[in-house]
Amino acid sequence: MSRKRRKHTEEIKDRVALEAIKGVRTLSELSAAYGAHPTVIAQWKRQLVRGASEVFRRGNATRRKEELTAPLYEEIGRLKMEIDWLKKKLWACLWRDGGNGSSRNMGDCRSRASAPWRG
């Protein structure tokens, strides 16, 4: 029967890869200490070295993220204002109608039959 595959946390991967880059201990020693195969540790080391340049680009990524999310937040605010306006409009129609649908001249309000949320 084969062994179950281990899932190492990102913190462990970072720590082991950093120790592998430092070169104080060999991959075999790190493997024995952390319970990961030397080949896996070598992969983590390569990933860390390749991704090192991203550490200095993160400021740009944050700004880019803000550029993408700002219009979305603006639209959310606009839609919330529209919902509030529609709620006020609905309550004004119900108040003018008396809540029983008896008014024949409701202006631009819809009748009771066309409002599916009103039972």
N, CA, C and O atoms as a GROMACS GRO file, in nm:
protein
  476
    1MET      N    1   0.084  -0.118   0.000
    1MET     CA    2   0.000   0.000   0.000
    1MET      C    3   0.089   0.124   0.000
    1MET      O    4   0.188   0.130   0.072
    2SER      N    5   0.053   0.221  -0.081
    2SER     CA    6   0.133   0.342  -0.092
    2SER      C    7   0.103   0.439   0.023
    2SER      O    8  -0.004   0.436   0.084
    3ARG      N    9   0.201   0.523   0.048
    3ARG     CA   10   0.182   0.624   0.152
    3ARG      C   11   0.092   0.734   0.102
    3ARG      O   12   0.084   0.761  -0.018
    4LYS      N   13   0.023   0.797   0.196
    4LYS     CA   14  -0.062   0.912   0.162
    4LYS      C   15   0.024   1.033   0.130
    4LYS      O   16   0.129   1.053   0.191
    5ARG      N   17  -0.019   1.111   0.035
    5ARG     CA   18   0.055   1.229  -0.006
    5ARG      C   19   0.042   1.337   0.102
    5ARG      O   20  -0.067   1.368   0.148
    6ARG      N   21   0.156   1.394   0.140
    6ARG     CA   22   0.156   1.499   0.241
    6ARG      C   23   0.130   1.634   0.177
    6ARG      O   24   0.171   1.661   0.064
    7LYS      N   25   0.062   1.717   0.251
    7LYS     CA   26   0.039   1.855   0.208
    7LYS      C   27   0.112   1.946   0.305
    7LYS      O   28   0.077   1.955   0.423
    8HIS      N   29   0.213   2.013   0.254
    8HIS     CA   30   0.292   2.103   0.338
    8HIS      C   31   0.235   2.244   0.327
    8HIS      O   32   0.191   2.286   0.219
    9THR      N   33   0.235   2.315   0.437
    9THR     CA   34   0.185   2.453   0.437
    9THR      C   35   0.283   2.544   0.364
    9THR      O   36   0.400   2.510   0.346
   10GLU      N   37   0.234   2.658   0.323
   10GLU     CA   38   0.319   2.754   0.254
   10GLU      C   39   0.433   2.802   0.343
   10GLU      O   40   0.544   2.827   0.295
   11GLU      N   41   0.408   2.814   0.472
   11GLU     CA   42   0.511   2.859   0.565
   11GLU      C   43   0.626   2.760   0.571
   11GLU      O   44   0.743   2.799   0.572
   12ILE      N   45   0.592   2.630   0.574
   12ILE     CA   46   0.696   2.526   0.576
   12ILE      C   47   0.776   2.530   0.446
   12ILE      O   48   0.899   2.523   0.447
   13LYS      N   49   0.704   2.540   0.334
   13LYS     CA   50   0.772   2.545   0.204
   13LYS      C   51   0.868   2.663   0.198
   13LYS      O   52   0.982   2.650   0.152
   14ASP      N   53   0.822   2.780   0.244
   14ASP     CA   54   0.907   2.899   0.245
   14ASP      C   55   1.032   2.878   0.330
   14ASP      O   56   1.143   2.909   0.287
   15ARG      N   57   1.012   2.826   0.449
   15ARG     CA   58   1.123   2.807   0.541
   15ARG      C   59   1.225   2.709   0.485
   15ARG      O   60   1.345   2.734   0.488
   16VAL      N   61   1.176   2.596   0.432
   16VAL     CA   62   1.266   2.493   0.379
   16VAL      C   63   1.339   2.545   0.255
   16VAL      O   64   1.460   2.525   0.241
   17ALA      N   65   1.266   2.612   0.165
   17ALA     CA   66   1.330   2.665   0.044
   17ALA      C   67   1.435   2.770   0.079
   17ALA      O   68   1.540   2.774   0.016
   18LEU      N   69   1.409   2.852   0.176
   18LEU     CA   70   1.505   2.954   0.217
   18LEU      C   71   1.630   2.889   0.277
   18LEU      O   72   1.742   2.932   0.250
   19GLU      N   73   1.610   2.785   0.357
   19GLU     CA   74   1.725   2.713   0.412
   19GLU      C   75   1.804   2.646   0.302
   19GLU      O   76   1.927   2.639   0.308
   20ALA      N   77   1.736   2.595   0.199
   20ALA     CA   78   1.805   2.531   0.088
   20ALA      C   79   1.887   2.633   0.010
   20ALA      O   80   1.997   2.603  -0.036
   21ILE      N   81   1.834   2.754  -0.005
   21ILE     CA   82   1.908   2.859  -0.075
   21ILE      C   83   2.031   2.900   0.005
   21ILE      O   84   2.138   2.923  -0.052
   22LYS      N   85   2.016   2.909   0.137
   22LYS     CA   86   2.130   2.947   0.221
   22LYS      C   87   2.244   2.846   0.208
   22LYS      O   88   2.361   2.883   0.212
   23GLY      N   89   2.210   2.718   0.193
   23GLY     CA   90   2.310   2.615   0.175
   23GLY      C   91   2.381   2.571   0.301
   23GLY      O   92   2.486   2.508   0.293
   24VAL      N   93   2.326   2.601   0.415
   24VAL     CA   94   2.388   2.561   0.542
   24VAL      C   95   2.377   2.409   0.559
   24VAL      O   96   2.471   2.344   0.605
   25ARG      N   97   2.262   2.354   0.522
   25ARG     CA   98   2.241   2.210   0.529
   25ARG      C   99   2.214   2.156   0.389
   25ARG      O  100   2.167   2.228   0.301
   26THR      N  101   2.244   2.030   0.369
   26THR     CA  102   2.222   1.967   0.239
   26THR      C  103   2.074   1.936   0.222
   26THR      O  104   1.997   1.940   0.318
   27LEU      N  105   2.035   1.903   0.097
   27LEU     CA  106   1.896   1.867   0.072
   27LEU      C  107   1.857   1.742   0.149
   27LEU      O  108   1.743   1.730   0.194
   28SER      N  109   1.950   1.649   0.165
   28SER     CA  110   1.921   1.527   0.241
   28SER      C  111   1.894   1.558   0.387
   28SER      O  112   1.804   1.501   0.448
   29GLU      N  113   1.973   1.649   0.444
   29GLU     CA  114   1.952   1.688   0.584
   29GLU      C  115   1.818   1.760   0.600
   29GLU      O  116   1.744   1.736   0.696
   30LEU      N  117   1.788   1.848   0.506
   30LEU     CA  118   1.658   1.918   0.512
   30LEU      C  119   1.544   1.819   0.494
   30LEU      O  120   1.440   1.832   0.558
   31SER      N  121   1.564   1.721   0.408
   31SER     CA  122   1.462   1.619   0.386
   31SER      C  123   1.433   1.541   0.514
   31SER      O  124   1.317   1.516   0.548
   32ALA      N  125   1.538   1.503   0.584
   32ALA     CA  126   1.521   1.429   0.709
   32ALA      C  127   1.456   1.518   0.816
   32ALA      O  128   1.376   1.470   0.896
   33ALA      N  129   1.491   1.645   0.817
   33ALA     CA  130   1.439   1.736   0.920
   33ALA      C  131   1.291   1.770   0.898
   33ALA      O  132   1.215   1.780   0.994
   34TYR      N  133   1.251   1.789   0.772
   34TYR     CA  134   1.115   1.835   0.744
   34TYR      C  135   1.023   1.730   0.684
   34TYR      O  136   0.903   1.754   0.669
   35GLY      N  137   1.077   1.614   0.650
   35GLY     CA  138   0.992   1.506   0.599
   35GLY      C  139   0.946   1.526   0.456
   35GLY      O  140   0.840   1.476   0.418
   36ALA      N  141   1.023   1.598   0.378
   36ALA     CA  142   0.991   1.618   0.237
   36ALA      C  143   1.105   1.558   0.154
   36ALA      O  144   1.220   1.561   0.196
   37HIS      N  145   1.072   1.505   0.038
   37HIS     CA  146   1.173   1.443  -0.048
   37HIS      C  147   1.270   1.551  -0.099
   37HIS      O  148   1.229   1.664  -0.123
   38PRO      N  149   1.397   1.515  -0.116
   38PRO     CA  150   1.494   1.614  -0.165
   38PRO      C  151   1.456   1.676  -0.300
   38PRO      O  152   1.485   1.794  -0.324
   39THR      N  153   1.394   1.599  -0.387
   39THR     CA  154   1.351   1.653  -0.516
   39THR      C  155   1.245   1.761  -0.497
   39THR      O  156   1.246   1.863  -0.566
   40VAL      N  157   1.155   1.738  -0.404
   40VAL     CA  158   1.050   1.836  -0.375
   40VAL      C  159   1.112   1.964  -0.318
   40VAL      O  160   1.071   2.074  -0.354
   41ILE      N  161   1.210   1.947  -0.231
   41ILE     CA  162   1.277   2.064  -0.173
   41ILE      C  163   1.349   2.141  -0.282
   41ILE      O  164   1.349   2.264  -0.281
   42ALA      N  165   1.410   2.073  -0.376
   42ALA     CA  166   1.477   2.140  -0.488
   42ALA      C  167   1.377   2.217  -0.573
   42ALA      O  168   1.408   2.326  -0.621
   43GLN      N  169   1.257   2.162  -0.592
   43GLN     CA  170   1.151   2.233  -0.666
   43GLN      C  171   1.108   2.359  -0.593
   43GLN      O  172   1.091   2.464  -0.655
   44TRP      N  173   1.091   2.349  -0.462
   44TRP     CA  174   1.052   2.466  -0.382
   44TRP      C  175   1.159   2.574  -0.391
   44TRP      O  176   1.128   2.693  -0.401
   45LYS      N  177   1.286   2.530  -0.388
   45LYS     CA  178   1.397   2.624  -0.398
   45LYS      C  179   1.392   2.697  -0.533
   45LYS      O  180   1.407   2.820  -0.538
   46ARG      N  181   1.372   2.622  -0.643
   46ARG     CA  182   1.363   2.684  -0.776
   46ARG      C  183   1.246   2.781  -0.784
   46ARG      O  184   1.259   2.889  -0.841
   47GLN      N  185   1.132   2.744  -0.726
   47GLN     CA  186   1.014   2.832  -0.728
   47GLN      C  187   1.042   2.961  -0.652
   47GLN      O  188   1.001   3.069  -0.694
   48LEU      N  189   1.112   2.949  -0.540
   48LEU     CA  190   1.144   3.068  -0.461
   48LEU      C  191   1.239   3.160  -0.537
   48LEU      O  192   1.222   3.282  -0.536
   49VAL      N  193   1.338   3.102  -0.603
   49VAL     CA  194   1.434   3.183  -0.678
   49VAL      C  195   1.364   3.251  -0.796
   49VAL      O  196   1.389   3.368  -0.823
   50ARG      N  197   1.277   3.178  -0.866
   50ARG     CA  198   1.205   3.236  -0.980
   50ARG      C  199   1.107   3.345  -0.936
   50ARG      O  200   1.089   3.444  -1.006
   51GLY      N  201   1.046   3.326  -0.823
   51GLY     CA  202   0.946   3.421  -0.776
   51GLY      C  203   1.002   3.536  -0.694
   51GLY      O  204   0.927   3.622  -0.649
   52ALA      N  205   1.134   3.540  -0.675
   52ALA     CA  206   1.194   3.645  -0.593
   52ALA      C  207   1.172   3.783  -0.652
   52ALA      O  208   1.156   3.880  -0.578
   53SER      N  209   1.171   3.794  -0.783
   53SER     CA  210   1.152   3.926  -0.845
   53SER      C  211   1.012   3.979  -0.819
   53SER      O  212   0.991   4.101  -0.822
   54GLU      N  213   0.916   3.892  -0.794
   54GLU     CA  214   0.778   3.934  -0.767
   54GLU      C  215   0.766   4.010  -0.635
   54GLU      O  216   0.674   4.090  -0.616
   55VAL      N  217   0.859   3.985  -0.545
   55VAL     CA  218   0.856   4.053  -0.415
   55VAL      C  219   0.865   4.203  -0.435
   55VAL      O  220   0.801   4.280  -0.362
   56PHE      N  221   0.944   4.245  -0.533
   56PHE     CA  222   0.964   4.387  -0.555
   56PHE      C  223   0.857   4.446  -0.647
   56PHE      O  224   0.851   4.568  -0.662
   57ARG      N  225   0.777   4.365  -0.708
   57ARG     CA  226   0.669   4.412  -0.795
   57ARG      C  227   0.536   4.421  -0.723
   57ARG      O  228   0.439   4.468  -0.782
   58ARG      N  229   0.528   4.379  -0.603
   58ARG     CA  230   0.400   4.374  -0.532
   58ARG      C  231   0.337   4.511  -0.517
   58ARG      O  232   0.214   4.522  -0.517
   59GLY      N  233   0.416   4.615  -0.503
   59GLY     CA  234   0.360   4.750  -0.494
   59GLY      C  235   0.279   4.782  -0.618
   59GLY      O  236   0.172   4.842  -0.608
   60ASN      N  237   0.328   4.743  -0.734
   60ASN     CA  238   0.256   4.764  -0.859
   60ASN      C  239   0.130   4.679  -0.863
   60ASN      O  240   0.027   4.722  -0.914
   61ALA      N  241   0.138   4.558  -0.810
   61ALA     CA  242   0.021   4.470  -0.812
   61ALA      C  243  -0.090   4.527  -0.725
   61ALA      O  244  -0.208   4.517  -0.760
   62THR      N  245  -0.053   4.586  -0.613
   62THR     CA  246  -0.153   4.646  -0.525
   62THR      C  247  -0.221   4.763  -0.594
   62THR      O  248  -0.343   4.778  -0.588
   63ARG      N  249  -0.141   4.847  -0.660
   63ARG     CA  250  -0.198   4.961  -0.731
   63ARG      C  251  -0.286   4.913  -0.846
   63ARG      O  252  -0.392   4.970  -0.871
   64ARG      N  253  -0.243   4.809  -0.915
   64ARG     CA  254  -0.321   4.755  -1.026
   64ARG      C  255  -0.453   4.697  -0.975
   64ARG      O  256  -0.557   4.710  -1.039
   65LYS      N  257  -0.448   4.633  -0.860
   65LYS     CA  258  -0.569   4.578  -0.800
   65LYS      C  259  -0.667   4.691  -0.767
   65LYS      O  260  -0.787   4.678  -0.790
   66GLU      N  261  -0.616   4.801  -0.713
   66GLU     CA  262  -0.701   4.915  -0.680
   66GLU      C  263  -0.762   4.975  -0.806
   66GLU      O  264  -0.877   5.019  -0.806
   67GLU      N  265  -0.684   4.978  -0.915
   67GLU     CA  266  -0.737   5.030  -1.041
   67GLU      C  267  -0.852   4.945  -1.093
   67GLU      O  268  -0.946   4.996  -1.154
   68LEU      N  269  -0.844   4.816  -1.069
   68LEU     CA  270  -0.950   4.726  -1.114
   68LEU      C  271  -1.074   4.733  -1.024
   68LEU      O  272  -1.187   4.724  -1.072
   69THR      N  273  -1.051   4.748  -0.895
   69THR     CA  274  -1.164   4.744  -0.802
   69THR      C  275  -1.235   4.878  -0.786
   69THR      O  276  -1.353   4.880  -0.751
   70ALA      N  277  -1.167   4.988  -0.810
   70ALA     CA  278  -1.229   5.120  -0.791
   70ALA      C  279  -1.356   5.137  -0.874
   70ALA      O  280  -1.458   5.179  -0.818
   71PRO      N  281  -1.356   5.106  -1.004
   71PRO     CA  282  -1.481   5.119  -1.080
   71PRO      C  283  -1.592   5.027  -1.029
   71PRO      O  284  -1.710   5.061  -1.037
   72LEU      N  285  -1.554   4.911  -0.979
   72LEU     CA  286  -1.654   4.818  -0.928
   72LEU      C  287  -1.721   4.874  -0.803
   72LEU      O  288  -1.843   4.865  -0.787
   73TYR      N  289  -1.641   4.932  -0.714
   73TYR     CA  290  -1.698   4.992  -0.594
   73TYR      C  291  -1.786   5.112  -0.629
   73TYR      O  292  -1.889   5.135  -0.564
   74GLU      N  293  -1.747   5.187  -0.731
   74GLU     CA  294  -1.830   5.299  -0.775
   74GLU      C  295  -1.966   5.248  -0.825
   74GLU      O  296  -2.070   5.306  -0.794
   75GLU      N  297  -1.963   5.139  -0.902
   75GLU     CA  298  -2.089   5.085  -0.953
   75GLU      C  299  -2.175   5.029  -0.840
   75GLU      O  300  -2.297   5.043  -0.842
   76ILE      N  301  -2.111   4.965  -0.743
   76ILE     CA  302  -2.187   4.914  -0.628
   76ILE      C  303  -2.256   5.029  -0.557
   76ILE      O  304  -2.374   5.018  -0.522
   77GLY      N  305  -2.186   5.140  -0.535
   77GLY     CA  306  -2.246   5.256  -0.470
   77GLY      C  307  -2.362   5.311  -0.551
   77GLY      O  308  -2.466   5.347  -0.496
   78ARG      N  309  -2.344   5.319  -0.683
   78ARG     CA  310  -2.450   5.370  -0.770
   78ARG      C  311  -2.572   5.279  -0.764
   78ARG      O  312  -2.685   5.328  -0.756
   79LEU      N  313  -2.550   5.148  -0.768
   79LEU     CA  314  -2.662   5.054  -0.763
   79LEU      C  315  -2.734   5.058  -0.628
   79LEU      O  316  -2.856   5.046  -0.623
   80LYS      N  317  -2.659   5.077  -0.520
   80LYS     CA  318  -2.723   5.091  -0.389
   80LYS      C  319  -2.812   5.214  -0.385
   80LYS      O  320  -2.921   5.211  -0.328
   81MET      N  321  -2.764   5.323  -0.445
   81MET     CA  322  -2.845   5.445  -0.448
   81MET      C  323  -2.971   5.423  -0.531
   81MET      O  324  -3.078   5.472  -0.496
   82GLU      N  325  -2.959   5.349  -0.642
   82GLU     CA  326  -3.076   5.320  -0.724
   82GLU      C  327  -3.178   5.236  -0.646
   82GLU      O  328  -3.298   5.261  -0.654
   83ILE      N  329  -3.128   5.139  -0.572
   83ILE     CA  330  -3.218   5.054  -0.492
   83ILE      C  331  -3.290   5.138  -0.388
   83ILE      O  332  -3.412   5.125  -0.371
   84ASP      N  333  -3.217   5.225  -0.319
   84ASP     CA  334  -3.280   5.312  -0.219
   84ASP      C  335  -3.386   5.401  -0.285
   84ASP      O  336  -3.494   5.420  -0.229
   85TRP      N  337  -3.354   5.455  -0.403
   85TRP     CA  338  -3.450   5.540  -0.473
   85TRP      C  339  -3.575   5.460  -0.510
   85TRP      O  340  -3.687   5.509  -0.497
   86LEU      N  341  -3.556   5.336  -0.557
   86LEU     CA  342  -3.670   5.253  -0.595
   86LEU      C  343  -3.755   5.216  -0.474
   86LEU      O  344  -3.878   5.210  -0.482
   87LYS      N  345  -3.689   5.191  -0.360
   87LYS     CA  346  -3.764   5.161  -0.238
   87LYS      C  347  -3.850   5.280  -0.197
   87LYS      O  348  -3.967   5.264  -0.161
   88LYS      N  349  -3.792   5.399  -0.203
   88LYS     CA  350  -3.868   5.519  -0.168
   88LYS      C  351  -3.985   5.538  -0.265
   88LYS      O  352  -4.096   5.573  -0.224
   89LYS      N  353  -3.960   5.515  -0.392
   89LYS     CA  354  -4.063   5.529  -0.493
   89LYS      C  355  -4.177   5.429  -0.468
   89LYS      O  356  -4.294   5.463  -0.479
   90LEU      N  357  -4.138   5.305  -0.434
   90LEU     CA  358  -4.239   5.202  -0.406
   90LEU      C  359  -4.324   5.242  -0.286
   90LEU      O  360  -4.446   5.232  -0.291
   91TRP      N  361  -4.260   5.286  -0.178
   91TRP     CA  362  -4.334   5.323  -0.059
   91TRP      C  363  -4.424   5.444  -0.085
   91TRP      O  364  -4.533   5.454  -0.030
   92ALA      N  365  -4.376   5.536  -0.169
   92ALA     CA  366  -4.458   5.652  -0.203
   92ALA      C  367  -4.583   5.606  -0.278
   92ALA      O  368  -4.693   5.657  -0.254
   93CYS      N  369  -4.567   5.511  -0.369
   93CYS     CA  370  -4.681   5.460  -0.445
   93CYS      C  371  -4.778   5.386  -0.353
   93CYS      O  372  -4.900   5.402  -0.364
   94LEU      N  373  -4.723   5.306  -0.262
   94LEU     CA  374  -4.810   5.233  -0.169
   94LEU      C  375  -4.882   5.328  -0.076
   94LEU      O  376  -5.000   5.307  -0.045
   95TRP      N  377  -4.816   5.433  -0.032
   95TRP     CA  378  -4.877   5.530   0.058
   95TRP      C  379  -4.990   5.603  -0.013
   95TRP      O  380  -5.099   5.621   0.042
   96ARG      N  381  -4.963   5.646  -0.137
   96ARG     CA  382  -5.064   5.717  -0.214
   96ARG      C  383  -5.181   5.623  -0.248
   96ARG      O  384  -5.296   5.666  -0.253
   97ASP      N  385  -5.151   5.498  -0.269
   97ASP     CA  386  -5.251   5.398  -0.305
   97ASP      C  387  -5.330   5.353  -0.182
   97ASP      O  388  -5.442   5.302  -0.195
   98GLY      N  389  -5.275   5.372  -0.068
   98GLY     CA  390  -5.341   5.327   0.054
   98GLY      C  391  -5.312   5.180   0.084
   98GLY      O  392  -5.364   5.125   0.181
   99GLY      N  393  -5.229   5.117   0.002
   99GLY     CA  394  -5.191   4.980   0.027
   99GLY      C  395  -5.293   4.877  -0.018
   99GLY      O  396  -5.271   4.758   0.001
  100ASN      N  397  -5.407   4.921  -0.080
  100ASN     CA  398  -5.508   4.824  -0.118
  100ASN      C  399  -5.534   4.816  -0.267
  100ASN      O  400  -5.620   4.739  -0.311
  101GLY      N  401  -5.463   4.893  -0.346
  101GLY     CA  402  -5.477   4.886  -0.491
  101GLY      C  403  -5.605   4.948  -0.543
  101GLY      O  404  -5.645   4.918  -0.655
  102SER      N  405  -5.671   5.036  -0.464
  102SER     CA  406  -5.800   5.092  -0.504
  102SER      C  407  -5.786   5.216  -0.592
  102SER      O  408  -5.882   5.254  -0.659
  103SER      N  409  -5.670   5.280  -0.593
  103SER     CA  410  -5.654   5.402  -0.670
  103SER      C  411  -5.646   5.372  -0.819
  103SER      O  412  -5.572   5.283  -0.861
  104ARG      N  413  -5.725   5.446  -0.899
  104ARG     CA  414  -5.722   5.424  -1.043
  104ARG      C  415  -5.610   5.505  -1.108
  104ARG      O  416  -5.562   5.467  -1.215
  105ASN      N  417  -5.569   5.615  -1.048
  105ASN     CA  418  -5.466   5.698  -1.106
  105ASN      C  419  -5.341   5.689  -1.019
  105ASN      O  420  -5.322   5.767  -0.926
  106MET      N  421  -5.256   5.593  -1.051
  106MET     CA  422  -5.136   5.573  -0.971
  106MET      C  423  -5.016   5.641  -1.034
  106MET      O  424  -4.905   5.623  -0.985
  107GLY      N  425  -5.034   5.716  -1.138
  107GLY     CA  426  -4.922   5.783  -1.203
  107GLY      C  427  -4.828   5.682  -1.266
  107GLY      O  428  -4.871   5.599  -1.347
  108ASP      N  429  -4.701   5.688  -1.229
  108ASP     CA  430  -4.605   5.595  -1.287
  108ASP      C  431  -4.581   5.473  -1.198
  108ASP      O  432  -4.482   5.403  -1.217
  109CYS      N  433  -4.669   5.447  -1.102
  109CYS     CA  434  -4.657   5.328  -1.017
  109CYS      C  435  -4.726   5.212  -1.087
  109CYS      O  436  -4.821   5.232  -1.162
  110ARG      N  437  -4.679   5.094  -1.064
  110ARG     CA  438  -4.740   4.976  -1.124
  110ARG      C  439  -4.858   4.929  -1.038
  110ARG      O  440  -4.864   4.959  -0.919
  111SER      N  441  -4.947   4.858  -1.099
  111SER     CA  442  -5.064   4.808  -1.024
  111SER      C  443  -5.024   4.687  -0.941
  111SER      O  444  -4.915   4.633  -0.957
  112ARG      N  445  -5.113   4.645  -0.851
  112ARG     CA  446  -5.087   4.530  -0.763
  112ARG      C  447  -5.066   4.403  -0.843
  112ARG      O  448  -4.986   4.317  -0.804
  113ALA      N  449  -5.136   4.389  -0.953
  113ALA     CA  450  -5.128   4.265  -1.031
  113ALA      C  451  -4.991   4.246  -1.092
  113ALA      O  452  -4.949   4.133  -1.113
  114SER      N  453  -4.919   4.353  -1.122
  114SER     CA  454  -4.789   4.340  -1.187
  114SER      C  455  -4.673   4.334  -1.088
  114SER      O  456  -4.557   4.326  -1.129
  115ALA      N  457  -4.702   4.339  -0.959
  115ALA     CA  458  -4.597   4.332  -0.857
  115ALA      C  459  -4.593   4.192  -0.798
  115ALA      O  460  -4.671   4.163  -0.707
  116PRO      N  461  -4.507   4.104  -0.846
  116PRO     CA  462  -4.508   3.964  -0.803
  116PRO      C  463  -4.471   3.945  -0.657
  116PRO      O  464  -4.506   3.843  -0.598
  117TRP      N  465  -4.400   4.041  -0.596
  117TRP     CA  466  -4.363   4.024  -0.456
  117TRP      C  467  -4.475   4.058  -0.360
  117TRP      O  468  -4.464   4.033  -0.240
  118ARG      N  469  -4.583   4.114  -0.412
  118ARG     CA  470  -4.697   4.147  -0.326
  118ARG      C  471  -4.802   4.041  -0.345
  118ARG      O  472  -4.862   4.032  -0.453
  119GLY      N  473  -4.826   3.961  -0.244
  119GLY     CA  474  -4.917   3.849  -0.253
  119GLY      C  475  -5.054   3.889  -0.262
  119GLY      O  476  -5.144   3.805  -0.271
   0.00000   0.00000   0.00000
